[in-house]
Amino acid sequence: MKFIAVKLFCYLFIITLFAASTSADEPAVDPKDKLIVETVLRLKSFDLESSAKGKAAVIRYLKAQPGTDQYFELIERFKPIEIVDDLAVFSLQHSTETSGVRGAELLFSMQHQKTLLEAIGGKDPVQAVAAVTLIGHAGGKRTPKLLMPLISEGKASLAVRTAAVTAVGRTVDGQHALLELVTSGELANDLTFAAANILLSSTKAAIKSEAAKHLQLPATADAQPLPTVAELVKRLGDVANGAGVFQKKNMCIVCHKVKGEGKDVGPDLSEIGSKLSREAMYVSILDPSAAISHNYESYAAVTDDGLVIVGLLVSETDESLTLRTQDGITKKLAKASLDEYEKLKVSLMPQDLQKLLTVQELVDLVEYLLTLRKVSAP
């Protein structure tokens, strides 16, 4: 170990002499830190705790270069406790990407998955769903134990509980646990669609067969049973036909805008293809209440003369509540004139949209939505 420390000192001395001549290809990283990191990685038996200067350089480098191959390599090798919070933030911000899952796997390997569990119980609904998603990808056999309480206790939001069903369903033990809730009649009704998609597409014949006795997916416009999302994502559709479906009466354009056309009720879908995967697109259409964006939650207000107004929350102050109805009408309501108002658990988007579509029309619609992507700057 003494020899290694001396060797590192020599490297640090050389770096000090020649740092001025190093390339500044990565302005966010101190050239000295970059060279120290490269040196540390070459020393196969190096103990990071043996050099305060070396450790400080590694930590600075990690904070400056999140998501790079060296970032993950350094954390996997040295497991520095000082980077745990930053790693958790990075993973939550990239929960649907390989890099985010890789970060979550490192958190589990470092026994610091508690940072993800804390995000589930936090105030940010987006981070809560992201944390559940990451646990599903990285938790392995620990996933059911960590997430089943969210499903069985029913205290979390529908979006979090639905994400938990999907996450738990990634393991065979989790599928058995879900099936037990189904067969005992203890699964909440609002999780039926998510559970059916998981269990009816199980690779275990016994699970799939038993689930089919209790669960079924809704029929489509041509009375054909809806395939599972796992089956739907394998199909390719016709973009032109999908655009026509989007424009049809009583369909998406009634509430959504694309490139300025349509109604400004729900989210603008002009760049939706850059935001959702094919699988997430199907879930958002077929189980919209489970995928409500925190910016598009619906509220119901009852005025003192008995009028019921349901719409998306536009703004709220101490004195008033402003809602945008499904017709695209914005109403500002004085709170003094309301008997009551509450956030709804269901989406303003119709729950049974598949009843208006054939399976092929649904596939075509998703194919079209996936083409609506953010235009890259030249």
N, C-alpha and C positions, 0 to 999 in steps of 0.2 A: 504493500500500500504506500510505503514511503517513496518507493521508486516512481509510482504512478503520480503522486503529488508533485514530485520534483519535475517529472515530465510535463505535467500540466503547467507548472510555473514557467518552464522554458517556452512552451507554446504562448502563454500569456505575454511573456517578454517580447517574443518575436512579433506578436500582434501589435503591441504598443509601438514598436519601431516602424512597422510598415502600414499601420492603419490609414495614414494619410493618403497612401497611394491606392487604396482599395476602391473598387467600383461602387458607384451609388445607384445601382440598378433598382434597389428596393429602398426608397427614401424613408419608409416607415420603420426600417430596422437599422439600428446602429451597426455600422460595419464591424466594429470590434466585437459586438455581441454575436453577430453572424459567424465570425471566425471562431469564436470560443465554442459556439454550438457545434460547428463542424468538427472541431477538435474533440469535444466531449463525446460525440457520437463514434469517433474512431477508437476511443479508449474503451475496449470491450468490458473491462472489469471496473470501470470508474465509478466511485461512490460520490453521488452529487453532494452529499453532506460533508465531504472532505474538503471542499473549497467554497468558501463564502462568496468569493468573487465569481467563480464559475457558476454557482447556483443562481446568483443575482442576475447574471447575463442570460441564463436559460429562462428564468421567469420573465424577464423583460421581453425576450424573443417570443415566448409563447403568447404574451399579451398583445404583441404587435402583429403576429402572424396566425390568427385562429383559422383552423380549417385546412391548413396545408398538410402535406404528407409528413413533413418533419415535426409539425405540431403534434400530430397523433403519435408519431414514433417516440418523441421525447416523453410525452405523458405516459405512454404504455411502458416505457423502460424505467423511468424514474418515479412515476406516480407522485409528483409534488403536491402536497396538500394545499399549497398556496394558490393553485390554479383551479381548484374545484368549483368555486363560485362562477368564475369566468367560463369554464367548460359547460356548466349547467345552463348558463345564459345562452351560449352559442348553440347548444343542442336544442333548446326550446325554440330558438329562432329558426332552426333548420329541421324541424321535426319530421317533415315529409321528404327529406333528402338523405342520401347515403351518409353524408358527413355528420348530420345530426344524430342519426342512429349510431354511428361509430362513436360519437362523443358519449352517448348514453351507455353504450357497452363499457366504455372506460370508467364511467361513474360507478357502474355495478362492480367492475373488477376491483375498484378502489374502495368498495364498500361505502360509497357515498350516494346511493340511490335516494337517500332521504331528501336531497335537494329537489328531486323530481316529485316526491310525495308532498313536499311542502308547497309546490306549485299547484298541485291539485286542490289543495285547501285554501289557496290564495284568492284574491279578489278579481284577478284577471281571468275571464272565462276562456279566452283564446289560449293562454298559457296552460290552463287546466286541461283542456282537450289535448294540447301538444304533449303534456307530461304523460297523460294516459297512453297516448299513441306510442311514445318512446318506450314506455315500460313494456308495452305489447311486443315491440320489436327486440328489446334488449334484456328483458327480465327472465326469459326462459321458464323453467319450472317454478320460479318464484312468482310469476305473473298472477296465477289464480289467487294465491293467498293475499297478494297486495291489492288486487282490484275487485275480487268478488264482493267484498263489503259494499262497494259503491253500487253494485247491481242489486244486491239483496235488501239493503237498507233503504234505498230509494230516496235519500236525502239530497243527493247532488242534482244538478241540472240535467235535463234530458240529453243535451249534447254530450256531457261528460259520461253519463251512464251508457249511452249508445256507443261512444268510443271505447268504454270499458268492455262491453259485450264483444266488440270486434277484437280488442286486444286479448282478452281472455280466450277467445276462440282460436287464437293462433297456436294453442297447445292442446294436446289430446286430453290432458287432465282438465283443462278449462272447458272443453266441449262437454265432457262428462258432467261437470258442475252445472253448466247451463242447461243440459238436458234434464238434470234432476229438478231444477227449478220449473222447467216446462211441464214435466210429467206430474209434479206435485201441485201444479196450478199456482205456484208462487211467483212466477215471472210477471212483472208489470205489463199491462196491455200495450203501453207505448214502446215497449222493447221487443214486441213480437216480430216485427219486420226484420230487425237487425239479427235477432236470434235465428229466425228462419233462414236467412241468407247464410249464416255461419253453419248451422247444423245440417241443412239440406245439401250443402256442398262439401260436407266432411269426407275425407278420404277413408274414414272408417265405416265400413258398410253397416255395422250394427248400430252406430250412432245415427247415421243417415236414415236407416230403416225405422228406428224407433221414433225419431223426430217427425217423420212423415205421418205417423199416426196422430200427431197432435198439432202439427203446423202445416200451413200451406201459404204460398204466395198468392197475391190477388190476381184475378183474371184481367186480361187486356180487352180492348175494344172489340176484337174479333173472337172473344170468349176463349182465347188460348191462355193457358196458365203462364204466368210471368216466370221466365228463367231466373235463377239466382244471379246476383251481381257478378259472382265469379264466372258464370257462363256468359253473361252479357259482355263483359270486357274483352272476351275473345273474338267478338264479332266486329266486323267493319261495315260501316254504312255508306250511304250516298250523301255527299255534302249538299248537293243541289236540292235533293228531296228534303233534307233536314232543314234547310233554309225555308222551304215552303211550309213545313210543319210549324216552325217558329212563328211564321206570319199568319197562320190560320186563326180564324175567329175563336175566341175563348182560350187562346193558347198564350205563349210566353210574351208576345208583344203587347198584350193587354196591360201588363204590369212592369215590363222591363224595356230598357232602351238598349239599342245597339247602334253605335255611330250616329247618335242624335235622333234616331227614329224609334218611336214607341212611347210608352208612358213611364214617368218617373215615380214609380211606386216602390218597387223592389230595387235591388242593386242593379247598377248599370253593368251589362254583360259584354261590353265591347272588348274587354281583355280577359274574359273568364277562362279562356283556354290556356292562359299563362299562369293561372292561379290554382286550378283544380286538375287533378289526375283524372283519367278515364273512370276509374272506380269511384272517386269522390263525386264526379259529375252525376253518375247514376244514383248514388245515395242522396244527393241534394234534390234530385227530381222525384225519386220514389219515396223518400222518407224525409221530407223537408223540415219537419219539426225537430228532427234530430240533428239538423245541420244549420240551425238558425245562426246567422252572424250576429255578434253582439251589437252591431250598429243597426240591425233590422229586426228588433224584437217588437212584437205587436202588443198593443194595450187595448183594453176595453174600458170605456168610460160611460157612466150612466148619469145623465143630467137630472136636476131636481124636478123636471117635468116628465121624466120617464124615457127620454130619448137615449137609445143605446148607440154609441159610436165606437167602431172598431177600426184601428189603423196602426200604422207604424209610428213610433215616437220620433218626432222631428226635433222637438226641444222641450225643456221643462224648466220652469222657474218656481219660486216660492208662490207666485200668484197665478200662474197659468200652465196649461198643458197643451201642446200643439201636436195634433195627429194628422197623418196623411192616410186617407181611406183607400180601399182597393180600387175605387173609381178615380184615384188621382186627385181627390179634393182635399185641400189642407184646411183643417179646422183648428182655430185657437180657442180653447175653452178656459174660462175663468174657474179656478179651483173652488171658489166660493159657490159656484153654481152646480157643482157636482155632488151627487149623493155618494158616489164611490168611483174608484178607478183602480185597475190592477194590471200587472203584466201577465200576459197569457202564456201558457206552456206550449201552445201550438202555433205553427207558422201561419201567416196570412196567406201563404201559398197553398193551393188545394192539396189535400192529402192523397187523393185518389186520381191523380193526373193520368196514370197509366190506363184508366178506364176510357179515356178519350183517344188512346193511341193503340195501334197494333204493335206487336213486338218490333217489327221492322221499322215502323215510324219512330219508335223510341230510339232504336239504334241509329237511325239516320239523324235524328235531332242531336244526339250526343256527338256524332261525328261532325256535325256543323258547328256546335258550340266549341269543340276543341280547336277549330280553325280561327276562333276569335282571340287573337293573341296581340300582345303589346308589340308595337312596331319599334324595332331597334333603331337608334339614332345612326345616321350614316357616318 
